[in-house]
Every structure is written in C-alpha cells, then in structure tokens.
Amino acid sequence: MKSTPPSKNPRPSADQEIVITREFSAPRALVFEAWTNPVYLARWWGPQGFTNPVCEWDVRAGGKIYDVMRGPDGTDYPMGGEFREVVAPEKLTMSTGALDAKGKLMFEFLHDVAFTEKDGKTTVTIRSRLISTTSGSEHYTNGYRAGMTSSLERLAEVVENSTIDREIVMSRVFAAPRELVWEAWTNPQHVARWWGPRGFSTTIETMDVRPGGVWKHTMHGPDGANYPNKSVFKEVVKPERIVYSHGGGREHGPGASFVSTWTFEEVAPGRTRLTIRHVFTSAAERDFVVREFGALEGGKQTLERLSEVLPQLPIVIERVFTAPAESVWRALTEFGLMKQWYFPQLEAFEARVGFQTQFNVHHNGKDFLHVWQVTDVVPGAKLSYRWKFGGYPGESLLTFELAAEGERTRVTLTHAGLAGFEPDRHPDLAPGNFLAGWQSITASLEKFLAQKAALAAGREFVLTRVFDAPRELVWKAWTDAEHLRRWFGPKGFTMPACVLDFRPGGTFHYCLCSPDGHEMWGKWTFLEIDPPAKLVVVNSFSDAVGGVTRHPMSPTWPRETLSTTTFAEHAGRTTLTLRWAPYHPTDEEQRTFDGAFGSMNQGWKGTMDQLETYLAGLTARK
Amino acid sequence: MSPDRLSLVFSALADPTRRAILAQLSLRETSVTELAEPHDMSLPAVSKHLRVLERSGLIERGREAQWRPCRIKAAPMKEAVDWIQQYRRHWEESFDRLEVLLKEMQTPALAASTAPKKPKLH
C-alpha cells in the first residue's frame, strides 16, 4: 500500500514503536481465531462502546481490510488496511489506518502481532509503528494506544467468557439474491453440486427441508473414504434461517454431533451474506472436529464452491394463481393478453415450436432488444422459449410449467443460463435483476388474472392483430361500406350486397358469397361507436330481408354474439383487438360457444393445428 | 354432420380436460391410465370424460390390445375441426385482406382510385 506523502506537520516517526501486551485465559488457537475470523472481529475490534457494522477482513497475505467502526454516538469511522503476513496460530503482520471521506488513508500503522501460549494462557504482543500520516491525523494517532488497549479488553471478553471455544463460525457475502442462495441450499439437486471441501462429492439420499425433516447424505473423500451424515431440521424460516442438529463422521470411524445454524441476510440488492454457526457440546468436541475433519478450511472451501455454483443456477419461481389452468395458459400464450401484463412492447407471439420474435425494451437509458424463439410447447402444460438480448453475449431458456390444482393453477417459472449473459461485464443482466423482474412480472400476471376472472364468466374469443397503418385509417376501413366489402370475409368470398347505416342502433346488413356460389346473410347492430377507438356490435346470422336467424349448421350456436373491437395506436401502427362472446345466451348456447372457442383461442390454436395434421395423416394412410 | 351431432361435439369440447385429452390423442393412441396422469385425476373421473367424448363420436376405444387404447375418430373430429377452423380463418383471412387494403389506402395513387363512393342500395 502506498504511503500518503507527508505534509508540513509531523513526519512519520519510523523509530517510534508502540508495544501493547495482554494475557488471555484461553488457548492460542482460539485467540488467533478470534483475531482472524471477521465474525468475531466484529465483536471486539474498536474501543468499548463501538460496533463494526461493516467488517470485511480478508485474512491472508495481500488480503484487504475494510472495517467501519461506529461510535456510541453513531458516527462512523471507516478503516482500511492490508495483511502482509499470516502465520497461524503464531503471528500476523498487518497495516491499518483511518480513511477520509474520499476513501484515502489518512495515516497508516504497521502492526506485528505475536501470539504465544504457556500453560493454557495466551500472550498477545502488538508492536505498532506509524509508517505514514497526514496533517490533522494526530487526533487519531495519539489515541491509538488507548483505543487498542480497549479493544483487547473486549477481545478478552470474547475469548474468555463466551462460548466461542465450542463453536465454529464463518461468513461470506455472495453476489446473488437471497432467494437464489436459499434455493441453492434447500434444493437437493443444487446442494450436491457444492457441498463439502474441494475434492469431495456428495450423494444425497433424502433431504426434507422442514422442521422435523431428515437429511441423509454421504460425502465421498478424494482418498476414497466415505462420510455418512444425518441431520434433522429443527427450524426452517424461508428465506432467512435454517437450523438442524447434525450427526455423522467417517465411516467406521469417529463422528461428531452439533447444532448448525445458517442465516441468510440481504446486505444489498442482489447481495447476500451467508453465516454458518456450528455449536458443539464441548470445546473438546469442537477442537476434535477442527483437527480430525479440517472443518475450518473445509467450510471455507464449501462456501467458495457455492460462490462458483450460484451464477449457474436457474431462477425458479413457483406461484399458485387463483385461476383455471386454461386462463393462465391463455395469458401466457395469447399475444393480445401478453401485451397487457407481460411486455407491452411485444409485437407478436405464437405458442408454436420455431416461432421467433423480437422487441425492444428501453431501460436504464439503454435499449434491450429481446429476442425470443419458442422451443417447446405442450398445450396447457408447458411453454419454453430461448431468450437472448441483441448485441449481448449468451442465451437463456425460459420455461413455464402449469399444473392444475382444482380451480387454481401452480405455475413454475424457470429461467436458466443466466450466467451466459456475463453479468460481471453487463451488470444490467445480473441474476438479482432478473429475479426482481420476474417477481414483478408474476405479480402483474396475478393482477391480470384477477381482472380476467370477472371476464371469464363471460368467456370470450379474442383475436389480436397489428396493422401497419394509423388508427384513423383502420377505423375508416372498418366503418365504410365500400371498404368493408373489400376485406370482410374469407379468401375467395365476395360481398355482392351490403347496406350500412352507421350510427348507434343502426345496422350493417351484408351477404357473403362463397367461391362455390353459396350465399349467407349476416347482420351487425351497432351498440356503441367511439371513434376511432372502439366499436361494440351485436352479430347475428340473417336473411335477405334483414331478420335474425340461427346458424344453419348448428341450432345451439348462440343466436346473437357481442363483439367489441378496440383500436390502439403505437408508433404509427394499430393493434386491433376483437373480443367476441355470446350475447344473452342460454346455457346450451354458452356451452356450444365454449366448446368451439375454448379450442380456438390462440393458446389452443396449436391443438387445432395438431388435430388437423393428425387427421390429414389418417386420411393419407387410408 | 347433423346439427344435433355438432351440438354434442361442442358440448364435449366445452371442457378443458377433454380438450387436453384430445390434444394428447392427436399425438398418438393412448391408454386410459396415461391420459389420467398429467391431470392428477382419478381413473373413474377420467373415464367419465372419455364416455362424454365417445358419446359425441369424437373418440373410440380399441379392442385390439389388452389395454384398449383410446383414439380419435377421424370423420367426426374432422368435421368439428373444419367447422371451428372456419371461424378462425374467416377472421384471419379477412384481416389479411384488410392489410392489403390498408396498404393501398396509404399509397396516394392507389388511394385515389379506391376512395369510397356513395353506398349502393340493393
């Protein structure tokens, strides 16, 4: 670490050494642990009355120190430093100094800390030299001896009076949201990927993460030895805490039992601190485990492995919606609906394998081109699509799985492959952001489904299409007879006659003629005209004189249907949404309509196409 | 298909579980047990749905194997599918034609020649 250049005031007095000594009634290994484990350092570093809300000490040669000492009056005193040398359990060389508002060292002490043990007592000798300083720092540097002496008193309390001699504690911060860390811990499929020191693999026989649940697993050491373990969960508080009592050890060898507490703490959005605390029945047991199983180093390596596995884990969100599976499927696959709760910028969507689309979302001052390609469709049950961002690396896979639970639907959303977006280089694409995004989107879906539930009672057929024309023009094409006859009706049909009386209560009476000469009359009665945004019409079959008739092929088809057409414009293009439902139907008419259009909405379009293909295949084979 | 038959078919199709069963059968013949599985439903409950589908003429139970596979009956299913698809096509093809018209309306030279005239009476 560079020295800050001295100013006019006191030069660094390199030959002035401050020596502080204190004896502790505790074994050396324990005192050394208390000085080198940030979880313990936080409890004693700084004078009486101080706390350490931030306590990041990387205890190894070259490891950095960042500690914020908070005084009794709430004032923060940030401190920086570095370890020069660590020789466990006998000595440490480290430098520390207060940081100014800009994070620069105001001064720097170099400390040589020696730990010697005799007759079960430990003597700690600190030799400190002020190696650099700036003007205005005397206030701190002159108070060093008193402050350090006070810290050592607190250290004595920690090592002599508490139970740290029978516990193992460690802690690590992960760049992942808490829910993801929780998932990595509680899902047996993920746990096996990181549990245990390097070189170990783990087989999980059962893992039932709830109070009273049993966890049985065997760890396989690099030397071929097996370590069967059994734990019983005592507390499971999602997503903050897991407590279990553990028993296990080397096969045909000595074992250990202890109570383990894991706490998950969100220290910043998308950053989680995981703290482990194993409490043994005695100091001897604790020392045995540390010695026999290398528990301290092993735990550290386990957390390292977890930090490597976390970025690869998929985000999995499970939510139960109070809506029938069919409504949820429609919401997930029908373009017009998706625009309402999912991405308003979506330009098209079809639930069929191979369908591709892209759309732009402006966020954080940047443009994100979303590129989707559907890979898997099981109607009503599963939808998968590849999801990447134009101009960014990587490709993810998004899967929705639906399971009907009576009137409700359990939806499991899995978003995998997020590590490919290289979140270190592109922080906008960090897993924490996706998790937050999905939570917001599923909340939006919930709200949407609740609204739709009211409409579901009406059960409608919905069709949406985007036209490359301004709204006024599309409206004109819908509401002028000469235009209508040019487009209304399937391919090859003509409209030999029509009369349009365009006003509320007026009608559009028309005749459609099929290519083989078959004529069919129809009628629209205008209920609501709201140019150029909305048109509400009662449709029915008709005859030459304008009466209302039934569908010639189905006596139970609704005699009258209500269609609502809305026109919405965005960037010069018009999204037209046509909703169609029976108008004052009988039960039978409603059922007939449901039967046809339940199969017909785009979510089930795939089913119809599938059926058509199947039938064509049957016909060909005959 | 007779008008009554069509009503029976629509009634059968009005249930989402039955539609899902047909979707499954359009992939291949399937046994009752396999059909029940994704819906977490008891065998008697599934059998009830299958009876409705049989009565409407949409499926039949084979006699060949011990497991009496369910399969779609081509002719009635085809008529129902055609009938339903026709509605979808009516609108989709209408929209296709509307797209063409809108393009014309936005091209000045063509727009002039397609300007609305006075509505005809018949």
Boltz contact constraints between the chains, C-beta under 6 A:
constraints:
  - contact:
      token1: [A, 326]
      token2: [B, 16]
      max_distance: 6.0
  - contact:
      token1: [A, 379]
      token2: [B, 23]
      max_distance: 6.0
  - contact:
      token1: [A, 380]
      token2: [B, 20]
      max_distance: 6.0
  - contact:
      token1: [A, 463]
      token2: [B, 91]
      max_distance: 6.0
  - contact:
      token1: [A, 465]
      token2: [B, 95]
      max_distance: 6.0
  - contact:
      token1: [A, 467]
      token2: [B, 102]
      max_distance: 6.0
  - contact:
      token1: [A, 469]
      token2: [B, 102]
      max_distance: 6.0
  - contact:
      token1: [A, 473]
      token2: [B, 105]
      max_distance: 6.0
  - contact:
      token1: [A, 477]
      token2: [B, 98]
      max_distance: 6.0
  - contact:
      token1: [A, 477]
      token2: [B, 101]
      max_distance: 6.0
  - contact:
      token1: [A, 480]
      token2: [B, 116]
      max_distance: 6.0
  - contact:
      token1: [A, 481]
      token2: [B, 119]
      max_distance: 6.0
  - contact:
      token1: [A, 482]
      token2: [B, 116]
      max_distance: 6.0
  - contact:
      token1: [A, 486]
      token2: [B, 101]
      max_distance: 6.0
  - contact:
      token1: [A, 487]
      token2: [B, 94]
      max_distance: 6.0
  - contact:
      token1: [A, 487]
      token2: [B, 97]
      max_distance: 6.0
  - contact:
      token1: [A, 487]
      token2: [B, 98]
      max_distance: 6.0
  - contact:
      token1: [A, 487]
      token2: [B, 101]
      max_distance: 6.0
  - contact:
      token1: [A, 488]
      token2: [B, 94]
      max_distance: 6.0
  - contact:
      token1: [A, 490]
      token2: [B, 89]
      max_distance: 6.0
  - contact:
      token1: [A, 490]
      token2: [B, 90]
      max_distance: 6.0
  - contact:
      token1: [A, 490]
      token2: [B, 93]
      max_distance: 6.0
  - contact:
      token1: [A, 491]
      token2: [B, 93]
      max_distance: 6.0
  - contact:
      token1: [A, 497]
      token2: [B, 122]
      max_distance: 6.0
  - contact:
      token1: [A, 500]
      token2: [B, 119]
      max_distance: 6.0
  - contact:
      token1: [A, 554]
      token2: [B, 3]
      max_distance: 6.0
  - contact:
      token1: [A, 554]
      token2: [B, 6]
      max_distance: 6.0
  - contact:
      token1: [A, 555]
      token2: [B, 3]
      max_distance: 6.0
  - contact:
      token1: [A, 556]
      token2: [B, 7]
      max_distance: 6.0
  - contact:
      token1: [A, 591]
      token2: [B, 11]
      max_distance: 6.0
  - contact:
      token1: [A, 591]
      token2: [B, 14]
      max_distance: 6.0
  - contact:
      token1: [A, 592]
      token2: [B, 7]
      max_distance: 6.0
  - contact:
      token1: [A, 592]
      token2: [B, 10]
      max_distance: 6.0
  - contact:
      token1: [A, 594]
      token2: [B, 14]
      max_distance: 6.0
  - contact:
      token1: [A, 595]
      token2: [B, 10]
      max_distance: 6.0
  - contact:
      token1: [A, 595]
      token2: [B, 11]
      max_distance: 6.0
  - contact:
      token1: [A, 595]
      token2: [B, 13]
      max_distance: 6.0
  - contact:
      token1: [A, 595]
      token2: [B, 14]
      max_distance: 6.0
  - contact:
      token1: [A, 596]
      token2: [B, 10]
      max_distance: 6.0
  - contact:
      token1: [A, 596]
      token2: [B, 84]
      max_distance: 6.0
  - contact:
      token1: [A, 599]
      token2: [B, 13]
      max_distance: 6.0
  - contact:
      token1: [A, 599]
      token2: [B, 19]
      max_distance: 6.0
  - contact:
      token1: [A, 599]
      token2: [B, 84]
      max_distance: 6.0
  - contact:
      token1: [A, 600]
      token2: [B, 84]
      max_distance: 6.0
  - contact:
      token1: [A, 600]
      token2: [B, 88]
      max_distance: 6.0
  - contact:
      token1: [A, 607]
      token2: [B, 23]
      max_distance: 6.0
  - contact:
      token1: [A, 610]
      token2: [B, 26]
      max_distance: 6.0
  - contact:
      token1: [A, 611]
      token2: [B, 26]
      max_distance: 6.0
  - contact:
      token1: [A, 611]
      token2: [B, 81]
      max_distance: 6.0
  - contact:
      token1: [A, 612]
      token2: [B, 81]
      max_distance: 6.0
  - contact:
      token1: [A, 614]
      token2: [B, 26]
      max_distance: 6.0
  - contact:
      token1: [A, 615]
      token2: [B, 74]
      max_distance: 6.0
  - contact:
      token1: [A, 615]
      token2: [B, 78]
      max_distance: 6.0
  - contact:
      token1: [A, 618]
      token2: [B, 74]
      max_distance: 6.0
